Amino acid sequence: MQRYVAEARQRCDMSVGDVAAGVRIVTADTLWVEQLSVPEASIDSAWTAAVSAGVFKLPAQVRSTGGASTDFTYVIETRRGAEYRASEIEHLERPDTDAHRQADAVYEAVSRVLSPEQRLKP
């Protein structure tokens, strides 16, 4: 865990060099890394629920078609082997696409391993 925190701090505010065509860079203003103190079975269960919710089927980006948006955006990153995917999907009070509903379900699934004070409320 310390390695990830150190790496994140080292790369904070660094410019991105050469970027291949079609690549999208997503930035965030906050990085929070914390070790979870939960049983491995809880993490496995949350991951299984996220996969069932469609975490590997999310598009890279979805914009609302008119629903009331909040100031909360899901940034969901997955890596399976050498395949890396990132999705940026805004949270809506009333989800209006399958992708919005999937992002809500993925967030709900992985939030199960967080204590109430760690959980962000969209």
Summary of the structure (lengths in Angstrom):
residues: 122
radius of gyration: 15.6
end to end distance: 26.6
largest distance: 42.2
contacts: 252
relative contact order: 0.18
helix: 34%
strand: 20%
